[in-house]
């Protein structure tokens, strides 16, 4: 071991492998490490995200070969650091985000790294212990493992006054939802805001809007439990979309003016159209949800309610346009200040062996975020 803590040896650890669509198995994997530019993390918590479920359910792994390790948000303790890593040391608590600017695309070259066109961590090299065959790591980060090498650019030191397991949702749920509000749309104090879809990311957006001092924060969902969570996390008003027309209700709540900002956290054509229809003059709708391939929307551009007259904007955020190095310490500080409730964000905990239950909770729509606790 050198003074950085880097080791030139092989490791063997347990990982929850997606062996086929919907089929998980905890198996032993091996890797060398940490390589230059990597850190070795002993995992404490890893969030179960809808993006993981998209891959979990996909008949072709959404383009990645089986087997694979999922999990792209989480936290752990640094066990070793590779050559060239200076911002982390052995023993540090670290949160992991799922976006790393490439530095070479057109957006990065012009300094707009939050909108990098190819933002992704560099994948580690992982093999099955039993036969040495390759294990894929979608999104470059595979945190559903006891011990895992991670691209150091995706890992950020967080002061130990916050228990490490509390950091498990920062890197995707919080960075995407709150980031969409604070960085993508840039909600201003006194604005009116609506959030459609109150899963983990939507509830993080509600917290971001409350932290931005929005005047009205309106939560929309089909599930009364999720609307109750929304009220707890900062929503000033709620709309149950099973009981009334969403756009009509929101216009009623805003004296027929509409909202300055709407956030679509579902990923459906219908809710994107609603997000646009509920806007005030000059308002901005932000798509956060991941739409199915082939989805389309119909938006009026002419007439008194068309986009030309109302000067409204439809924009898209990828992961809240997040930069882990800057954003994760900010969100940690918001937690310290009482402006971000990370405790309520975790509604369920499962073991690595029971990871599938996290996907079950997501399908049942009875969770905010499920985390794997190690």
Order of alpha helices (4+ residues) and beta strands (2+ residues): beta-beta-beta-alpha-beta-beta-beta-alpha-beta-beta-beta-beta-alpha-beta-alpha-beta-alpha-beta-alpha-beta-alpha-beta-alpha-beta-alpha-alpha-beta-alpha-beta
